[in-house]
Amino acid sequence: MSLSNTATPVYYGQFREAVLQGRVPVNKEISMEMNRIDDLIANPMYYYDDRAIDGFIAYCEDELTLTDGEDLHLLFTFKLWAEQIFGWWYFEERSVFEPYEDGRGGHYVRKVIKKRLVNKMYLIIARGAAKSMFLSCIQSYFLNVDVSTTHQITTAPTMKQAEEVLSPIRTSITRARGPLFQFLTEGSLQNTTGSKANRTKLASTKKGIENFLTGSLLEIRPMSIDKLQGLRCKIATVDEWLSGDVREDPIAAIEQGASKNDDYLIIAASSEGTVRNGCGDTIKMELMKILKGEYYNPHVSIWYYKLDDIKEVSDPAVWLKANPNLDKTVTFETYHLDVERMENAPAVRNDILAKRFGIPMEGYTYFFTYEETKVHRHRDYWGMPCSLGADLSLGDDFCSFSFLFPLSKDCFGVKTRNYISSVTLDKLPLAMREKYNDFMKEGSLFVLEGAVLDMMEVYDDLDRHIQEKEYDVRSFGYDPYNAKAFVARWEMENGQFGVEKVPQGSRTESVPLGEIKTLASTNRLLFDEELMSFAMGNCIVMEDTNGNRKLLKQRRDAKIDAVAATMDAFVAYKNNKDAFE
């Protein structure tokens, strides 16, 4: 079959039929991606080419081997994913420089160019699904078949993880069973002066894997922004991008240079991670917008495998939602053992839920769960009674204030107001600065000029805000650190009634922390700000020998001040309940 704008992709068609017949369970994210593919099929602007995907499959199965030397037989999922990359094309008219026959100069002419539709694929799938092998197949194909490819990279949080993409190719070079690999590997690498026919064309070198015939290089790059920016690689694979504690987006960094090439391709594959408030969460939010159709981007393919609900962990019949290669690359027994281990060893629970079942979880030491940090619908609390909490800072931390509004049914509304200096903002890395800009847009973060916050300027702004909103502040809790001048003015202007000192420490924090945790877990802590979600997602706790817990943050840039201020407001409220009756 030649190019067709009406044909149904072969492997997607088989997959779709299996889903409709109930033989393959899928989650809502995969269902949404299927809707997107159905739209591609119905769109006459996009063409399907079965020859391209057939060529990729033939190369992999004829030439490549597994890391143990056995012949490679592509999994159905590999064919399904690859079909989205190789099967879809569109045509674009553009000006192309065409040199004159004599080689002297040239001119621009309008030509219709055939272009690959998908230039980015996100693959989020459970551990043990052989995703690294899929990346290896892709890299090998472009290294040895696509002669226009000259620079390829693969990256991962660690060199060991990145090497998993190169290992199958190195094995294929050593064993060289297929005719193409036999041709590429015959001869000697040391033969640099004799006949090129007697020189190895494909070899593993110190640089990575080189194809001397095409001038292509596949190399490992550290998952560091400064090591990824500026590269004009045509093909890039990013492994375990949700597992590394990366603040800035490595995929975006690669795309800056890669997008200068026609038909560039970036494949980002990972199991779900336990790192919070990193670039992974931001990327997933963008992917969900694409899946939901909130904005149109046919150049991105998204395969997001996970359970729909944590309750499904107990149902082996739906585990395929998280790992479609279950019972092929990893056994059901392994999954059963992990579930049993999770029940008997709580310390590994979150890691197993994330890595085996694709359920976004926090690391073991994080205080609030992923579900507890989701923002609620917007609410206003004009003129309502509230308790004010303060966690003051002069330097790099947020100077945070929380307004806690007692509501019916033992619920509490939360609004925050946070301050940083302009110098602090200027020092932030780009990705974090963009996040802070979002906080400023939602009205939860304010920047004051200078290197150090002026507490009286903060006081004046906060006071104006209280007057504008007509908040009825009936109690005030504060951490005494850096608070002397602020509290003195508050007591002078508002009186000493309801003012509560809330010193930090496990003995004083443990009880209110537990109560706020209970409110969050029962959906009774109602906040509508992303900044509050950010702060809650950064919270970890340290427990002493008596079981008392203290609020902490894991990293310097992981701000938790809004949560600390909320805890102060809650303590003040509890100690002055009669003022709210």
C-alpha positions in Angstrom: 0.0 0.0 0.0 1.3 3.5 -0.8 0.5 6.7 1.1 -3.1 6.9 2.0 -5.2 9.6 3.8 -8.1 7.1 4.4 -6.3 4.0 5.6 -6.5 2.7 9.2 -3.0 2.0 10.7 -2.4 -1.7 10.8 -1.3 -2.1 14.4 -3.5 0.6 15.9 -6.4 -1.0 14.1 -5.7 -4.3 15.8 -5.2 -2.6 19.2 -8.4 -0.7 18.8 -10.4 -3.8 18.0 -9.0 -5.6 21.0 -10.0 -2.7 23.3 -13.5 -2.4 21.9 -14.0 -6.2 22.3 -12.9 -5.9 26.0 -9.8 -8.1 25.5 -7.4 -5.3 26.5 -8.2 -2.9 29.4 -7.1 0.7 29.0 -7.1 3.7 31.2 -8.7 7.0 30.5 -5.4 8.5 29.2 -4.9 5.8 26.6 -8.6 6.2 25.6 -8.1 9.9 25.0 -5.0 9.1 22.9 -7.1 6.7 20.9 -9.5 9.5 20.2 -6.7 11.6 18.9 -5.5 8.9 16.6 -9.1 8.4 15.3 -9.1 12.1 14.5 -5.8 11.7 12.5 -7.4 8.8 10.5 -10.4 11.0 9.7 -8.3 14.0 8.7 -7.5 14.0 5.0 -4.4 16.3 5.6 -2.5 13.3 7.2 -1.3 10.3 5.4 -0.5 6.8 6.6 2.4 4.8 5.1 2.6 1.2 6.0 5.9 0.7 4.1 7.8 2.9 6.5 6.7 1.0 9.6 7.2 -2.3 7.8 10.8 -1.2 7.1 11.5 -0.4 10.7 10.1 -3.8 11.9 12.1 -5.7 9.3 15.3 -3.9 10.3 14.8 -4.6 14.0 13.9 -8.3 13.6 16.5 -9.1 10.9 19.4 -7.2 12.4 19.1 -6.7 16.1 19.6 -8.9 19.1 18.7 -8.8 22.7 21.4 -8.1 25.3 21.7 -11.8 25.9 22.4 -12.4 22.2 19.0 -13.9 21.4 17.1 -12.9 18.3 14.8 -9.9 18.7 11.1 -10.3 18.1 9.3 -7.0 18.4 6.6 -6.8 21.0 3.2 -5.7 19.7 3.4 -2.5 21.8 6.7 -1.7 20.1 5.0 -1.9 16.7 2.1 0.1 18.0 4.3 2.9 19.3 6.6 2.9 16.3 3.7 3.1 13.9 2.8 6.5 15.3 6.4 7.7 14.6 7.0 6.1 11.2 3.4 5.7 9.9 2.1 9.3 9.9 3.1 11.9 7.3 2.0 15.2 6.0 3.0 17.6 3.2 4.2 21.1 3.5 5.0 23.7 0.8 8.1 25.7 1.4 10.9 27.6 -0.3 13.9 25.4 -0.9 17.4 26.5 -2.1 18.3 24.7 -5.3 21.9 25.0 -6.6 22.6 25.5 -10.3 24.0 22.6 -12.2 27.4 24.3 -12.6 27.6 24.6 -8.8 27.8 28.4 -9.0 25.0 29.9 -6.9 21.4 28.8 -7.0 17.9 30.0 -6.3 14.9 29.3 -4.1 12.0 27.3 -5.5 8.7 26.4 -4.0 8.5 22.6 -3.3 6.1 20.3 -1.6 8.0 18.5 1.2 7.0 15.2 2.8 7.4 15.4 6.6 7.0 13.0 9.5 4.0 14.1 11.6 5.2 13.1 15.0 8.4 14.7 16.3 7.8 14.0 20.0 6.6 10.9 21.8 6.0 10.7 25.5 5.9 7.1 26.9 4.9 6.8 30.5 4.8 3.1 31.4 5.4 0.8 34.3 8.8 -0.5 35.3 9.7 -3.8 33.5 7.9 -2.9 30.2 11.2 -3.0 28.2 10.9 0.7 27.3 14.7 1.1 27.1 14.8 -1.7 24.5 12.3 0.2 22.5 14.5 3.3 22.7 17.4 1.2 21.6 15.6 0.0 18.5 14.7 3.5 17.5 18.3 4.8 18.0 19.7 1.8 16.1 17.4 2.3 13.1 18.3 6.0 12.7 22.0 5.3 13.2 22.2 2.7 10.5 19.3 3.2 8.1 18.5 6.9 8.0 21.6 8.3 6.4 20.5 11.9 7.0 21.0 11.4 10.7 24.5 12.6 11.9 24.1 13.2 15.6 22.0 11.3 18.1 21.9 11.4 21.9 20.4 9.5 24.7 20.2 10.8 28.3 19.0 9.6 31.7 19.4 10.6 35.3 22.4 8.3 35.6 25.0 7.0 33.2 24.0 3.4 34.0 20.4 4.1 33.0 21.5 5.8 29.8 23.8 2.8 29.0 20.7 0.5 28.8 19.8 2.1 25.5 23.3 1.5 24.0 23.8 -2.0 25.4 21.6 -3.8 22.8 23.3 -2.0 20.0 26.7 -3.0 21.3 25.6 -6.6 21.6 24.3 -6.5 18.0 27.7 -5.2 16.9 29.5 -8.0 18.7 27.2 -10.8 17.4 26.4 -9.3 14.0 23.9 -11.9 12.8 22.0 -9.8 10.2 23.4 -9.0 6.7 23.6 -5.3 7.3 25.4 -5.6 10.6 27.8 -8.2 9.1 28.6 -5.6 6.4 29.0 -2.7 8.8 31.2 -4.6 11.3 33.5 -6.5 9.0 37.1 -5.3 8.8 39.3 -3.7 11.3 38.8 -0.5 13.3 42.5 0.1 13.3 42.7 0.1 9.5 42.7 3.9 8.9 45.0 4.1 5.9 44.1 1.1 3.7 41.0 0.3 1.7 37.8 1.7 3.3 36.2 -1.7 2.4 38.5 -3.3 5.0 37.6 -0.9 7.7 34.8 -1.4 10.3 31.9 0.9 9.5 30.1 0.6 12.8 31.9 0.4 16.1 31.6 1.1 19.8 34.1 3.8 20.7 34.9 6.1 23.5 32.5 8.7 22.1 29.6 6.2 22.0 28.6 4.2 18.9 29.8 5.5 15.6 28.8 4.8 12.0 31.8 5.8 10.0 30.0 5.1 6.7 27.3 7.7 7.3 29.2 9.9 9.8 26.6 9.3 12.5 27.3 9.3 16.2 25.1 8.1 19.0 26.4 9.4 22.4 25.3 9.5 26.0 24.7 12.9 27.5 24.2 13.7 31.2 20.7 14.9 32.1 21.9 18.4 32.8 20.5 21.4 31.1 23.9 22.9 30.3 25.0 19.6 28.7 21.8 19.4 26.5 21.3 22.9 25.3 22.7 24.0 21.9 22.9 20.5 20.4 21.5 20.0 16.9 20.8 16.4 17.3 18.3 14.9 15.0 17.3 12.0 17.2 17.2 12.0 21.0 15.9 9.6 23.6 15.3 10.6 27.2 15.0 7.7 29.7 13.5 7.9 33.1 12.8 11.6 32.9 10.2 11.3 35.7 12.7 9.6 38.1 15.4 12.2 38.2 15.1 15.3 40.5 15.3 17.7 37.6 14.0 21.2 38.1 14.3 22.3 34.5 12.9 20.5 31.5 15.6 18.4 29.7 13.2 17.6 26.8 12.7 21.3 26.1 16.4 21.9 26.3 17.0 19.2 23.7 14.2 20.5 21.4 15.7 24.0 21.2 18.6 22.6 19.1 16.9 19.6 17.6 14.0 21.7 16.1 16.5 23.3 13.7 16.5 19.9 11.8 13.8 18.7 9.6 12.0 15.6 10.9 13.7 15.6 14.3 12.5 13.1 16.8 12.5 13.1 20.6 11.2 10.1 22.5 10.8 10.6 26.3 10.2 7.3 28.1 9.8 6.8 31.8 8.1 5.0 34.6 6.2 7.2 37.0 8.4 8.9 39.6 8.2 10.0 43.2 9.8 13.4 42.7 7.4 16.2 43.4 7.2 19.7 41.9 9.9 19.0 39.3 9.7 19.4 35.6 7.9 16.0 35.3 4.7 17.3 36.9 4.7 20.4 34.7 5.1 18.3 31.6 2.4 15.9 32.6 0.0 18.8 33.1 0.7 19.9 29.5 0.3 16.4 28.1 -3.1 16.1 29.8 -4.2 19.4 28.2 -3.3 17.9 24.8 -5.1 14.6 25.6 -8.2 16.5 26.7 -8.2 18.5 23.5 -7.7 21.8 25.4 -5.2 22.6 22.7 -4.3 20.9 19.4 -0.9 19.4 18.8 -0.8 16.5 16.3 3.0 16.4 16.4 3.0 14.9 19.9 2.2 11.2 20.6 1.3 10.4 24.2 1.1 6.9 25.6 0.3 7.3 29.3 -0.2 3.9 30.9 -1.4 3.8 34.5 -4.2 2.5 36.7 -7.2 4.8 36.9 -7.6 4.4 40.7 -5.4 3.1 43.5 -8.2 0.7 44.3 -7.4 -1.2 41.1 -4.1 -2.4 42.6 -6.1 -5.3 44.1 -7.5 -6.4 40.7 -4.9 -8.2 38.6 -7.4 -8.2 35.6 -6.7 -4.5 35.0 -2.9 -4.4 35.7 -2.4 -4.3 31.9 -3.6 -0.6 32.1 -0.2 0.2 33.7 1.9 -2.4 31.9 0.6 -3.6 28.5 3.7 -5.9 28.3 2.8 -7.7 31.5 3.4 -11.5 31.2 5.8 -10.8 28.3 8.6 -8.7 29.8 7.6 -9.2 33.5 5.5 -11.9 35.1 2.3 -11.6 37.0 4.1 -13.4 39.8 6.5 -10.5 40.1 3.6 -8.1 40.4 1.8 -10.3 43.0 5.0 -10.4 45.1 5.4 -6.6 44.9 1.8 -6.1 46.1 2.5 -8.5 49.0 5.7 -6.7 49.8 3.9 -3.3 49.7 1.4 -4.5 52.2 4.1 -5.8 54.6 6.7 -3.1 54.1 5.1 0.4 54.1 8.5 2.0 53.3 8.4 0.7 49.7 4.6 1.3 49.1 4.9 4.6 47.3 7.7 3.4 45.1 5.8 0.3 44.0 2.6 2.2 43.4 4.5 4.7 41.2 6.8 2.3 39.4 4.6 -0.8 38.9 1.2 0.8 38.6 1.8 4.3 37.3 0.1 6.0 40.2 1.7 9.4 40.9 3.0 9.3 44.4 5.3 11.3 46.6 8.6 9.9 48.0 8.3 8.0 51.2 9.2 11.0 53.4 6.7 13.4 51.9 3.9 14.4 54.3 1.0 15.1 51.9 -0.1 12.7 49.2 -0.5 13.6 45.6 -4.3 13.7 45.9 -4.1 15.9 49.0 -2.2 18.6 47.1 -4.7 19.1 44.3 -6.2 22.6 44.3 -10.0 23.0 44.9 -12.4 25.3 43.1 -12.0 29.0 43.5 -13.7 30.6 46.4 -13.9 34.2 47.9 -14.2 34.9 51.5 -15.2 38.6 51.6 -15.8 39.9 55.0 -15.5 36.5 56.7 -13.9 35.8 60.1 -10.5 34.2 59.9 -7.3 33.3 61.7 -4.1 34.7 60.4 -0.8 32.8 60.4 2.6 34.2 59.7 5.9 32.6 58.8 8.3 35.5 58.3 11.5 35.6 56.3 13.9 38.4 55.3 15.9 36.3 52.8 15.4 33.6 50.2 12.4 31.9 51.8 8.9 33.1 51.3 7.5 35.6 53.8 4.2 33.8 54.1 0.8 34.6 55.5 -2.2 32.3 55.6 -5.8 33.2 56.2 -7.7 30.3 57.6 -11.5 30.6 57.4 -13.7 28.3 59.5 -16.6 26.9 57.4 -19.5 24.6 57.9 -19.0 20.8 58.3 -15.6 21.3 60.0 -14.1 22.6 56.8 -11.5 25.4 56.5 -10.9 27.7 53.6 -7.3 28.8 53.0 -6.0 31.9 51.2 -2.3 32.8 51.2 -0.2 35.9 50.6 3.5 35.5 50.1 6.4 37.9 49.5 10.0 37.6 48.1 12.6 40.2 47.2 13.4 41.1 43.6 17.0 40.0 44.1 15.8 36.5 45.2 13.6 36.3 42.1 16.4 37.3 39.8 18.7 34.5 41.1 16.2 31.8 40.3 16.8 29.3 37.5 14.5 29.7 34.5 12.1 26.9 35.2 11.6 28.0 38.8 11.2 31.6 37.8 8.4 30.6 35.4 6.7 28.8 38.2 7.0 31.8 40.4 5.6 34.0 37.6 2.5 31.7 37.6 2.1 32.3 41.4 2.3 36.0 40.8 -0.4 35.8 38.1 -2.8 33.9 40.4 -2.2 36.6 43.1 -0.5 34.5 45.8 3.0 35.8 45.4 4.3 39.4 45.5 7.8 40.8 44.7 9.2 43.7 46.7 12.2 45.6 45.5 15.6 45.1 47.1 17.8 42.3 48.4 16.1 42.0 51.8 12.4 42.3 52.6 11.4 45.4 54.7 8.9 44.0 57.3 7.2 47.3 57.6 6.6 47.4 53.8 5.3 43.9 54.0 3.0 44.9 56.9 1.6 47.9 55.0 0.8 45.7 51.9 -0.8 43.0 54.0 -2.8 45.5 55.9 -4.1 47.1 52.7 -5.1 43.6 51.5 -7.0 42.8 54.7 -8.9 46.1 54.4 -9.7 45.5 50.7 -11.0 42.0 51.4 -12.7 43.1 54.6 -11.3 40.1 56.3 -12.3 39.8 60.0 -9.1 38.6 61.6 -9.9 37.3 65.0 -6.7 35.5 65.9 -3.0 35.7 64.8 -0.4 32.9 65.1 3.2 33.5 64.3 6.6 31.8 64.4 8.8 34.1 66.5 11.8 34.0 64.2 12.2 37.4 62.5 8.8 38.4 63.8 9.6 40.9 66.7 9.0 44.2 64.8 6.0 42.9 62.8 4.2 41.5 65.9 5.0 44.6 67.9 3.2 46.8 65.3 0.4 44.3 65.0 -0.3 44.4 68.7 0.0 48.2 68.8 -2.6 48.6 66.0 -4.9 45.6 66.7 -4.4 44.7 70.4 -3.0 41.7 72.0 -6.1 39.6 72.1 -5.8 36.4 70.0 -2.1 36.7 69.3 -0.3 33.4 69.7 3.3 32.6 69.6 3.9 29.2 67.8 7.5 28.2 68.1 8.8 25.7 65.6 9.8 22.2 66.9 8.6 18.7 67.0 6.9 19.1 70.4 4.8 22.1 69.3 4.2 21.1 65.7 3.3 17.5 65.9 -0.3 17.8 67.0 -1.4 20.7 64.6 0.5 19.0 61.7 -1.5 15.8 62.3 -4.8 17.7 62.4 -4.0 19.6 59.2 -3.1 16.3 57.6 -6.4 14.9 58.6 -8.2 17.9 57.2 -6.3 17.5 53.9 -6.9 13.7 53.7 -10.7 14.2 54.3 -11.1 17.0 51.7 -11.8 19.6 54.4 -8.8 21.9 53.7 -10.0 23.9 50.8 -7.4 25.9 49.0 -7.5 27.2 45.4 -3.9 28.4 44.9 -1.2 26.5 43.0 1.4 28.0 45.4 -0.3 26.3 48.3 -0.3 23.0 46.3 3.4 23.6 45.6 4.2 24.2 49.3 2.2 21.1 50.4 4.0 19.0 47.8 7.4 20.0 49.3 6.6 19.1 52.9 8.4 16.3 54.6 8.4 15.5 58.3 11.1 14.3 60.7 9.9 12.1 63.5 11.7 11.9 66.9 12.0 8.9 69.2 8.7 9.9 70.9 6.8 10.0 67.6 6.6 13.8 67.5 6.8 15.2 64.0 8.5 18.4 62.7 7.9 20.1 59.4 10.9 20.1 57.0 11.8 20.6 53.4 14.0 18.3 51.4 15.8 21.0 49.3 16.6 24.7 49.7 14.4 25.6 46.8 11.5 23.5 48.1 9.4 26.2 49.8 7.0 25.1 52.6 6.4 28.5 54.2 2.7 28.7 53.2 2.1 25.4 55.0 3.9 26.6 58.1 1.9 29.8 58.1 -1.3 27.7 57.8 -0.3 25.6 60.8 0.3 28.8 62.8 -3.1 30.1 61.9 -4.7 26.8 62.9 -3.0 26.8 66.3 -4.2 30.4 66.9 -7.7 29.4 65.8 -7.8 26.4 68.2 -6.6 28.6 71.1 -9.2 31.2 70.5 -12.2 29.2 69.3 -14.5 31.3 71.5 -13.8 34.3 69.3 -15.3 32.5 66.3 -18.6 31.4 68.0 
